[in-house]
Every structure is written in C-alpha cells, then in structure tokens.
Amino acid sequence: MEFEFTIIATGLDPQAEDFEGRFFEAGCDDAIVSFQKGHILVDFAREASSIEDAIASAVENVRAAGATVERVEPDPLVSLSDMAGRANLSRQAMTNYFKGDRGEGFPAPRARVTTDSPLWDWADASAWLYRHGRVTREVAINAMVVSQANDVIDCCEADFRGSLHQRVEHEMRALA
C-alpha cells in the first residue's frame, strides 16, 4: 500500500550543496524535499505494509539525513470544515454531530475552545465518526497513527519505531 504524509523537520541548511542529496541518500527517494517558512518539508508517498511502518521508516530516514523531526502531517488539529472534507461529509453534518443533533458523545474541541473557530483532534473525531459508520476504519487508524507518531516525537523517545508500535497496539484495542 502507498501512504502519503509529510514530515516537518529542521536542523539542516537548505542552501547547502548537499541538502536534497542527503535525504535521497538516507532513503527518502520516495519523497519531495522543500523548504518553507523556516521548515524542511519532506512529502512522502511511501509504500509499506501499514501506515505505522511507513511513518516509522520515514522518520528514521529523515533523522539519518541529519534533520530533526518536528512532527508528521496531515495536521492533527482540524476545524469542522476540515473534518467535513476529510470525512467526505457536509459542514452542516459535522456541525450537527458537534451539537449532538446526530448522535451523542462527539469529542470536545482541543484548541481555541473559547473562540468562534475551535479545533478538534482529528484522531478523536475520526474514531467517533468510525464508531458511527461515517468514515472507514482505515481513516480512523491513519489519524490515530499520525497522532501517536507526533506524541512519540514530542516525548523525544529514543526508540521511535518501538514506542510508536507499542502506542499503536494499545490504541488499536480501544478502536475495536
């Protein structure tokens, strides 16, 4: 299977002669490397047996190139409009889920809670949507794995692959 995602990184000079070559030689031959807004973006279209394996190997490759991995995208924080697009639903349907008009227990926003444009954790929202038959299990799993990968990155765990696998196994039991 092929998985598309972006690794956001820092720590290398984009003006260096070997900038792109470092990534290619480190195993990122299935990615496009660019530099935007002070960050290195490594856009992958990686073949792997699972999204977990795809992200774990990509993180290892980006680190082998000498970069510091900051996070994995697609962005885990989403608006109602973002969720509607990712779930292939209308914005109004998402609003109805949020308000409780079409099911109970929709996750609360995670950021900007007191504003007119709150943000939700896509992993939480997609799990709820999966349990209510609105997205596939694959969508929910992919969102969960990206979320867990970012948590492992934030914790600076030395064994990224092992830590990610342990977290994903735990979350898979909860998703079932």
N, C-alpha and C positions, 0 to 999 in steps of 0.2 A: 504494500500500500504506500501511497505517497502522502506526506503530511506537509502542509505549508504553515510556516510561522516565522517570526523574526526574533533574533536575539539582539538586544540593545547592549552595547559594550562601550568601554572607554579604555584609556591607557596606552594607545598607540598613536603615533604621529601620522595623520593622513597625508602629509606632504612627503613622507619618507619614500624613497625609491622602491622599496620592497613591500610597501603597505599591502596591496592586494595580493601579491605573491605569497606573503606569509600565511594568509588564510587558505589559499589554494594548496600550498604545501602541507598545511596542518590538517587537510582533509575536508575543507569547505568547498570542494569542487562542484557541489550542487547548490551553491548559494551565490547571490549577488551582493557584493560589499559596497556600501556607500557611507558617506559621512554627512550628517545633517544635524544642525542645531547643537553642535558640540558633542555629538554621539556617533559611534560607529553602529551602523545598521547592517546586520547580516541576515538577508532574506533567504530562507531555505525552502526548497522543495525536495524534501528528503524521503527516500524510500527506506522503510523499516517495517518490522512486523507489528509495531504498535507506536502510538504517539509518544509513549513513555521512552521507548528505545530511541526514537528519532530525536527527541529533545535532549536526552542524556548524552548521546553521541555528539550532537551538535555543540552542546555546552563544552564537552571535553575538547572538541576540535578548536573552538574559539579560544579557549584557555591555552591550548597548545600553540596557538598563533602568538600568544603573548598578551592578549587583551584581557581585561577584567569584565566579566559578565555582570551586567546590572539587573537585567530582567528579560523575560520572554513575553512576547506579544503574539496574538491579539490582546489588546488591553483588557485586563480582567474587570475593570470598573466600567460600567455601562449605564447609559440613560435608558428610559423607556423606549425611545426611538431606536437606539442601538439594539436593545433586546428584540424589538419587533423585527428588525432587519435580520438579525442572526437566527431568529426562530421562524422566519417567514410568516409572520402574523402581522395584523394591523396594529398601529399605535393605539387605537381605541381598545382593541382586545387586551393589550398589555395594561392599559390604564384600568380596565375592568378587573383584571387579575389583581393588580396592586390594591385597588379599593376593596377587594373582597366580593365584588359582584359576581364573579365567575369562579368560585372556589375559595376556600379558606386557607390561611397559613402562608400566603405569599411572603417571601423574605422581606425584611425591612431594609431600607437603604443603608449603605455602609458609609457614604461620604456625602457631604453637603446636605445633611438631613434637614436642616432648617431653612434651606433655600427653595426657590421655585424649580430648581433643576437638580434634584438629588441623583445620586449614583448608586447602583447596586453591584454586588459581586456577581459576575456572570456565572461562576461555578454554582453558587447557591440558587440563583434564579433558574439556570438550566436544569438543575436537579429537580426543582419543584415542577418545572414545565414537563420534564420527562415523566415524573410520577403521575402527572395529569394528562399524559398522552399527547402533548403538544410539540415535543421535539423527540428525536431519536435518542436511543441510549448512547450512540456514538457521539452525538453533540454534547451530551452531559459529561461523558467520560473525557472528551478532549478539553472541555472547560475546566474540569477538575484537575487534570494532569498539569495544565498550564498554571493553574493556581498553586498547586503543590510545588511545582518547579520553582516558582517565584518565592514561595516560603522557604524552600531549601537554600536558594541563593541568598535570601535575606539573612538566614541564620549562619551563613558562611561555613557550612558543613564541608569537611574535607573530602568525604566520600559522597560526591554528588549523586552518582548513579545508585548507590546502595541506599542512601537516605531517601531519594525520590521513590525508589521501588517500595520501600517499607511504608511510606506515607500513602502511596497509591493503593497498595494492597489493603490498608486499613480503610481508606475511603471507598474502595470498591465494595466492601462488605456493607457499608452504610447506604450505598446507592442501590443495592439489590432490592 
